[in-house]
């Protein structure tokens, strides 16, 4: 089940932590990269 919260972020706010599976189905969390630059790309498509 998807857990959502309603909040507005402002410039400079820390992004909320979230987790997604990678291509090998390993769970990757945003917090795993704390202190490192992160680029997030969302690709919409059908498989």
mmCIF file of the N, C-alpha and C atoms, coordinates in Angstrom:
data_MODEL
# 
_entry.id   MODEL 
# 
loop_
_atom_site.group_PDB 
_atom_site.id 
_atom_site.type_symbol 
_atom_site.label_atom_id 
_atom_site.label_alt_id 
_atom_site.label_comp_id 
_atom_site.label_asym_id 
_atom_site.label_entity_id 
_atom_site.label_seq_id 
_atom_site.pdbx_PDB_ins_code 
_atom_site.Cartn_x 
_atom_site.Cartn_y 
_atom_site.Cartn_z 
_atom_site.occupancy 
_atom_site.B_iso_or_equiv 
_atom_site.pdbx_formal_charge 
_atom_site.auth_seq_id 
_atom_site.auth_comp_id 
_atom_site.auth_asym_id 
_atom_site.auth_atom_id 
_atom_site.pdbx_PDB_model_num 
ATOM 1   N N  . UNK A 1 1  ? 0.840  -1.168 0.000   1.00 0.00 ? 1  UNK A N  1 
ATOM 2   C CA . UNK A 1 1  ? 0.000  0.000  0.000   1.00 0.00 ? 1  UNK A CA 1 
ATOM 3   C C  . UNK A 1 1  ? 0.889  1.236  0.000   1.00 0.00 ? 1  UNK A C  1 
ATOM 4   N N  . UNK A 1 2  ? 0.562  2.195  -0.803  1.00 0.00 ? 2  UNK A N  1 
ATOM 5   C CA . UNK A 1 2  ? 1.307  3.437  -0.910  1.00 0.00 ? 2  UNK A CA 1 
ATOM 6   C C  . UNK A 1 2  ? 0.971  4.355  0.246   1.00 0.00 ? 2  UNK A C  1 
ATOM 7   N N  . UNK A 1 3  ? 2.006  4.787  0.956   1.00 0.00 ? 3  UNK A N  1 
ATOM 8   C CA . UNK A 1 3  ? 1.815  5.697  2.075   1.00 0.00 ? 3  UNK A CA 1 
ATOM 9   C C  . UNK A 1 3  ? 2.155  7.109  1.604   1.00 0.00 ? 3  UNK A C  1 
ATOM 10  N N  . UNK A 1 4  ? 1.224  8.016  1.726   1.00 0.00 ? 4  UNK A N  1 
ATOM 11  C CA . UNK A 1 4  ? 1.459  9.387  1.264   1.00 0.00 ? 4  UNK A CA 1 
ATOM 12  C C  . UNK A 1 4  ? 1.211  10.378 2.389   1.00 0.00 ? 4  UNK A C  1 
ATOM 13  N N  . UNK A 1 5  ? 1.879  11.490 2.271   1.00 0.00 ? 5  UNK A N  1 
ATOM 14  C CA . UNK A 1 5  ? 1.627  12.605 3.182   1.00 0.00 ? 5  UNK A CA 1 
ATOM 15  C C  . UNK A 1 5  ? 1.482  13.851 2.328   1.00 0.00 ? 5  UNK A C  1 
ATOM 16  N N  . UNK A 1 6  ? 0.742  14.793 2.819   1.00 0.00 ? 6  UNK A N  1 
ATOM 17  C CA . UNK A 1 6  ? 0.547  16.036 2.085   1.00 0.00 ? 6  UNK A CA 1 
ATOM 18  C C  . UNK A 1 6  ? 1.384  17.118 2.741   1.00 0.00 ? 6  UNK A C  1 
ATOM 19  N N  . UNK A 1 7  ? 2.411  17.565 2.045   1.00 0.00 ? 7  UNK A N  1 
ATOM 20  C CA . UNK A 1 7  ? 3.238  18.635 2.571   1.00 0.00 ? 7  UNK A CA 1 
ATOM 21  C C  . UNK A 1 7  ? 3.832  19.408 1.408   1.00 0.00 ? 7  UNK A C  1 
ATOM 22  N N  . UNK A 1 8  ? 4.133  20.649 1.651   1.00 0.00 ? 8  UNK A N  1 
ATOM 23  C CA . UNK A 1 8  ? 4.735  21.488 0.634   1.00 0.00 ? 8  UNK A CA 1 
ATOM 24  C C  . UNK A 1 8  ? 6.173  21.755 1.013   1.00 0.00 ? 8  UNK A C  1 
ATOM 25  N N  . UNK A 1 9  ? 7.073  21.475 0.086   1.00 0.00 ? 9  UNK A N  1 
ATOM 26  C CA . UNK A 1 9  ? 8.484  21.751 0.312   1.00 0.00 ? 9  UNK A CA 1 
ATOM 27  C C  . UNK A 1 9  ? 8.837  23.107 -0.263  1.00 0.00 ? 9  UNK A C  1 
ATOM 28  N N  . UNK A 1 10 ? 9.760  23.752 0.390   1.00 0.00 ? 10 UNK A N  1 
ATOM 29  C CA . UNK A 1 10 ? 10.259 25.032 -0.093  1.00 0.00 ? 10 UNK A CA 1 
ATOM 30  C C  . UNK A 1 10 ? 11.703 24.846 -0.538  1.00 0.00 ? 10 UNK A C  1 
ATOM 31  N N  . UNK A 1 11 ? 12.172 25.758 -1.368  1.00 0.00 ? 11 UNK A N  1 
ATOM 32  C CA . UNK A 1 11 ? 13.551 25.690 -1.827  1.00 0.00 ? 11 UNK A CA 1 
ATOM 33  C C  . UNK A 1 11 ? 14.471 25.610 -0.617  1.00 0.00 ? 11 UNK A C  1 
ATOM 34  N N  . UNK A 1 12 ? 15.389 24.660 -0.658  1.00 0.00 ? 12 UNK A N  1 
ATOM 35  C CA . UNK A 1 12 ? 16.338 24.482 0.437   1.00 0.00 ? 12 UNK A CA 1 
ATOM 36  C C  . UNK A 1 12 ? 15.912 23.449 1.464   1.00 0.00 ? 12 UNK A C  1 
ATOM 37  N N  . UNK A 1 13 ? 14.628 23.037 1.430   1.00 0.00 ? 13 UNK A N  1 
ATOM 38  C CA . UNK A 1 13 ? 14.161 21.993 2.345   1.00 0.00 ? 13 UNK A CA 1 
ATOM 39  C C  . UNK A 1 13 ? 14.770 20.655 1.953   1.00 0.00 ? 13 UNK A C  1 
ATOM 40  N N  . UNK A 1 14 ? 14.995 19.823 2.933   1.00 0.00 ? 14 UNK A N  1 
ATOM 41  C CA . UNK A 1 14 ? 15.460 18.458 2.655   1.00 0.00 ? 14 UNK A CA 1 
ATOM 42  C C  . UNK A 1 14 ? 14.299 17.648 2.071   1.00 0.00 ? 14 UNK A C  1 
ATOM 43  N N  . UNK A 1 15 ? 14.609 16.838 1.084   1.00 0.00 ? 15 UNK A N  1 
ATOM 44  C CA . UNK A 1 15 ? 13.591 15.971 0.486   1.00 0.00 ? 15 UNK A CA 1 
ATOM 45  C C  . UNK A 1 15 ? 13.215 14.884 1.483   1.00 0.00 ? 15 UNK A C  1 
ATOM 46  N N  . UNK A 1 16 ? 11.945 14.499 1.527   1.00 0.00 ? 16 UNK A N  1 
ATOM 47  C CA . UNK A 1 16 ? 11.555 13.415 2.426   1.00 0.00 ? 16 UNK A CA 1 
ATOM 48  C C  . UNK A 1 16 ? 12.174 12.099 1.960   1.00 0.00 ? 16 UNK A C  1 
ATOM 49  N N  . UNK A 1 17 ? 12.490 11.251 2.899   1.00 0.00 ? 17 UNK A N  1 
ATOM 50  C CA . UNK A 1 17 ? 13.074 9.957  2.549   1.00 0.00 ? 17 UNK A CA 1 
ATOM 51  C C  . UNK A 1 17 ? 12.026 9.093  1.844   1.00 0.00 ? 17 UNK A C  1 
ATOM 52  N N  . UNK A 1 18 ? 12.474 8.321  0.876   1.00 0.00 ? 18 UNK A N  1 
ATOM 53  C CA . UNK A 1 18 ? 11.603 7.357  0.204   1.00 0.00 ? 18 UNK A CA 1 
ATOM 54  C C  . UNK A 1 18 ? 12.450 6.200  -0.266  1.00 0.00 ? 18 UNK A C  1 
ATOM 55  N N  . UNK A 1 19 ? 11.818 5.109  -0.616  1.00 0.00 ? 19 UNK A N  1 
ATOM 56  C CA . UNK A 1 19 ? 12.520 3.915  -1.070  1.00 0.00 ? 19 UNK A CA 1 
ATOM 57  C C  . UNK A 1 19 ? 11.871 3.408  -2.348  1.00 0.00 ? 19 UNK A C  1 
ATOM 58  N N  . UNK A 1 20 ? 12.715 2.967  -3.276  1.00 0.00 ? 20 UNK A N  1 
ATOM 59  C CA . UNK A 1 20 ? 12.262 2.395  -4.541  1.00 0.00 ? 20 UNK A CA 1 
ATOM 60  C C  . UNK A 1 20 ? 13.160 1.217  -4.898  1.00 0.00 ? 20 UNK A C  1 
ATOM 61  N N  . UNK A 1 21 ? 12.640 0.248  -5.643  1.00 0.00 ? 21 UNK A N  1 
ATOM 62  C CA . UNK A 1 21 ? 13.499 -0.855 -6.081  1.00 0.00 ? 21 UNK A CA 1 
ATOM 63  C C  . UNK A 1 21 ? 14.331 -0.440 -7.296  1.00 0.00 ? 21 UNK A C  1 
ATOM 64  N N  . UNK A 1 22 ? 15.569 -0.949 -7.367  1.00 0.00 ? 22 UNK A N  1 
ATOM 65  C CA . UNK A 1 22 ? 16.382 -0.728 -8.559  1.00 0.00 ? 22 UNK A CA 1 
ATOM 66  C C  . UNK A 1 22 ? 16.080 -1.837 -9.570  1.00 0.00 ? 22 UNK A C  1 
ATOM 67  N N  . UNK A 1 23 ? 16.821 -1.886 -10.656 1.00 0.00 ? 23 UNK A N  1 
ATOM 68  C CA . UNK A 1 23 ? 16.525 -2.867 -11.708 1.00 0.00 ? 23 UNK A CA 1 
ATOM 69  C C  . UNK A 1 23 ? 16.723 -4.304 -11.235 1.00 0.00 ? 23 UNK A C  1 
ATOM 70  N N  . UNK A 1 24 ? 17.513 -4.501 -10.179 1.00 0.00 ? 24 UNK A N  1 
ATOM 71  C CA . UNK A 1 24 ? 17.725 -5.841 -9.627  1.00 0.00 ? 24 UNK A CA 1 
ATOM 72  C C  . UNK A 1 24 ? 16.816 -6.126 -8.436  1.00 0.00 ? 24 UNK A C  1 
ATOM 73  N N  . UNK A 1 25 ? 15.842 -5.244 -8.223  1.00 0.00 ? 25 UNK A N  1 
ATOM 74  C CA . UNK A 1 25 ? 14.865 -5.350 -7.140  1.00 0.00 ? 25 UNK A CA 1 
ATOM 75  C C  . UNK A 1 25 ? 15.459 -5.174 -5.744  1.00 0.00 ? 25 UNK A C  1 
ATOM 76  N N  . UNK A 1 26 ? 16.626 -4.535 -5.670  1.00 0.00 ? 26 UNK A N  1 
ATOM 77  C CA . UNK A 1 26 ? 17.191 -4.148 -4.377  1.00 0.00 ? 26 UNK A CA 1 
ATOM 78  C C  . UNK A 1 26 ? 16.542 -2.833 -3.978  1.00 0.00 ? 26 UNK A C  1 
ATOM 79  N N  . UNK A 1 27 ? 16.208 -2.690 -2.715  1.00 0.00 ? 27 UNK A N  1 
ATOM 80  C CA . UNK A 1 27 ? 15.573 -1.462 -2.236  1.00 0.00 ? 27 UNK A CA 1 
ATOM 81  C C  . UNK A 1 27 ? 16.645 -0.403 -2.020  1.00 0.00 ? 27 UNK A C  1 
ATOM 82  N N  . UNK A 1 28 ? 16.454 0.740  -2.653  1.00 0.00 ? 28 UNK A N  1 
ATOM 83  C CA . UNK A 1 28 ? 17.362 1.873  -2.531  1.00 0.00 ? 28 UNK A CA 1 
ATOM 84  C C  . UNK A 1 28 ? 16.598 3.000  -1.847  1.00 0.00 ? 28 UNK A C  1 
ATOM 85  N N  . UNK A 1 29 ? 17.189 3.581  -0.819  1.00 0.00 ? 29 UNK A N  1 
ATOM 86  C CA . UNK A 1 29 ? 16.559 4.679  -0.082  1.00 0.00 ? 29 UNK A CA 1 
ATOM 87  C C  . UNK A 1 29 ? 17.306 5.979  -0.359  1.00 0.00 ? 29 UNK A C  1 
ATOM 88  N N  . UNK A 1 30 ? 16.562 7.051  -0.437  1.00 0.00 ? 30 UNK A N  1 
ATOM 89  C CA . UNK A 1 30 ? 17.190 8.349  -0.626  1.00 0.00 ? 30 UNK A CA 1 
ATOM 90  C C  . UNK A 1 30 ? 18.192 8.618  0.496   1.00 0.00 ? 30 UNK A C  1 
ATOM 91  N N  . UNK A 1 31 ? 17.865 8.222  1.703   1.00 0.00 ? 31 UNK A N  1 
ATOM 92  C CA . UNK A 1 31 ? 18.754 8.466  2.846   1.00 0.00 ? 31 UNK A CA 1 
ATOM 93  C C  . UNK A 1 31 ? 20.087 7.725  2.725   1.00 0.00 ? 31 UNK A C  1 
ATOM 94  N N  . UNK A 1 32 ? 20.162 6.699  1.863   1.00 0.00 ? 32 UNK A N  1 
ATOM 95  C CA . UNK A 1 32 ? 21.431 5.999  1.629   1.00 0.00 ? 32 UNK A CA 1 
ATOM 96  C C  . UNK A 1 32 ? 22.471 6.927  1.012   1.00 0.00 ? 32 UNK A C  1 
ATOM 97  N N  . UNK A 1 33 ? 22.016 8.021  0.396   1.00 0.00 ? 33 UNK A N  1 
ATOM 98  C CA . UNK A 1 33 ? 22.902 8.932  -0.318  1.00 0.00 ? 33 UNK A CA 1 
ATOM 99  C C  . UNK A 1 33 ? 23.056 10.272 0.406   1.00 0.00 ? 33 UNK A C  1 
ATOM 100 N N  . UNK A 1 34 ? 22.688 10.326 1.679   1.00 0.00 ? 34 UNK A N  1 
ATOM 101 C CA . UNK A 1 34 ? 22.778 11.574 2.434   1.00 0.00 ? 34 UNK A CA 1 
ATOM 102 C C  . UNK A 1 34 ? 24.202 12.130 2.371   1.00 0.00 ? 34 UNK A C  1 
ATOM 103 N N  . UNK A 1 35 ? 24.308 13.409 2.046   1.00 0.00 ? 35 UNK A N  1 
ATOM 104 C CA . UNK A 1 35 ? 25.599 14.070 1.940   1.00 0.00 ? 35 UNK A CA 1 
ATOM 105 C C  . UNK A 1 35 ? 26.248 13.956 0.579   1.00 0.00 ? 35 UNK A C  1 
ATOM 106 N N  . UNK A 1 36 ? 25.603 13.239 -0.349  1.00 0.00 ? 36 UNK A N  1 
ATOM 107 C CA . UNK A 1 36 ? 26.123 13.072 -1.702  1.00 0.00 ? 36 UNK A CA 1 
ATOM 108 C C  . UNK A 1 36 ? 25.141 13.703 -2.686  1.00 0.00 ? 36 UNK A C  1 
ATOM 109 N N  . UNK A 1 37 ? 25.640 14.171 -3.830  1.00 0.00 ? 37 UNK A N  1 
ATOM 110 C CA . UNK A 1 37 ? 24.713 14.708 -4.836  1.00 0.00 ? 37 UNK A CA 1 
ATOM 111 C C  . UNK A 1 37 ? 23.829 13.584 -5.394  1.00 0.00 ? 37 UNK A C  1 
ATOM 112 N N  . UNK A 1 38 ? 22.566 13.892 -5.622  1.00 0.00 ? 38 UNK A N  1 
ATOM 113 C CA . UNK A 1 38 ? 21.617 12.913 -6.153  1.00 0.00 ? 38 UNK A CA 1 
ATOM 114 C C  . UNK A 1 38 ? 20.816 13.551 -7.275  1.00 0.00 ? 38 UNK A C  1 
ATOM 115 N N  . UNK A 1 39 ? 20.691 12.822 -8.382  1.00 0.00 ? 39 UNK A N  1 
ATOM 116 C CA . UNK A 1 39 ? 19.819 13.237 -9.485  1.00 0.00 ? 39 UNK A CA 1 
ATOM 117 C C  . UNK A 1 39 ? 18.760 12.156 -9.621  1.00 0.00 ? 39 UNK A C  1 
ATOM 118 N N  . UNK A 1 40 ? 17.499 12.560 -9.589  1.00 0.00 ? 40 UNK A N  1 
ATOM 119 C CA . UNK A 1 40 ? 16.392 11.609 -9.700  1.00 0.00 ? 40 UNK A CA 1 
ATOM 120 C C  . UNK A 1 40 ? 15.697 11.850 -11.025 1.00 0.00 ? 40 UNK A C  1 
ATOM 121 N N  . UNK A 1 41 ? 15.567 10.784 -11.813 1.00 0.00 ? 41 UNK A N  1 
ATOM 122 C CA . UNK A 1 41 ? 14.919 10.871 -13.116 1.00 0.00 ? 41 UNK A CA 1 
ATOM 123 C C  . UNK A 1 41 ? 13.725 9.922  -13.096 1.00 0.00 ? 41 UNK A C  1 
ATOM 124 N N  . UNK A 1 42 ? 12.549 10.467 -13.338 1.00 0.00 ? 42 UNK A N  1 
ATOM 125 C CA . UNK A 1 42 ? 11.341 9.654  -13.418 1.00 0.00 ? 42 UNK A CA 1 
ATOM 126 C C  . UNK A 1 42 ? 10.995 9.460  -14.879 1.00 0.00 ? 42 UNK A C  1 
ATOM 127 N N  . UNK A 1 43 ? 10.882 8.205  -15.288 1.00 0.00 ? 43 UNK A N  1 
ATOM 128 C CA . UNK A 1 43 ? 10.550 7.889  -16.674 1.00 0.00 ? 43 UNK A CA 1 
ATOM 129 C C  . UNK A 1 43 ? 9.200  7.194  -16.674 1.00 0.00 ? 43 UNK A C  1 
ATOM 130 N N  . UNK A 1 44 ? 8.276  7.767  -17.396 1.00 0.00 ? 44 UNK A N  1 
ATOM 131 C CA . UNK A 1 44 ? 6.953  7.170  -17.482 1.00 0.00 ? 44 UNK A CA 1 
ATOM 132 C C  . UNK A 1 44 ? 6.898  6.337  -18.761 1.00 0.00 ? 44 UNK A C  1 
ATOM 133 N N  . UNK A 1 45 ? 6.451  5.137  -18.622 1.00 0.00 ? 45 UNK A N  1 
ATOM 134 C CA . UNK A 1 45 ? 6.345  4.281  -19.792 1.00 0.00 ? 45 UNK A CA 1 
ATOM 135 C C  . UNK A 1 45 ? 5.543  3.042  -19.471 1.00 0.00 ? 45 UNK A C  1 
ATOM 136 N N  . UNK A 1 46 ? 5.349  2.241  -20.458 1.00 0.00 ? 46 UNK A N  1 
ATOM 137 C CA . UNK A 1 46 ? 4.652  0.975  -20.251 1.00 0.00 ? 46 UNK A CA 1 
ATOM 138 C C  . UNK A 1 46 ? 5.633  -0.147 -20.569 1.00 0.00 ? 46 UNK A C  1 
ATOM 139 N N  . UNK A 1 47 ? 5.494  -1.208 -19.866 1.00 0.00 ? 47 UNK A N  1 
ATOM 140 C CA . UNK A 1 47 ? 6.408  -2.333 -20.068 1.00 0.00 ? 47 UNK A CA 1 
ATOM 141 C C  . UNK A 1 47 ? 5.667  -3.480 -20.661 1.00 0.00 ? 47 UNK A C  1 
# 
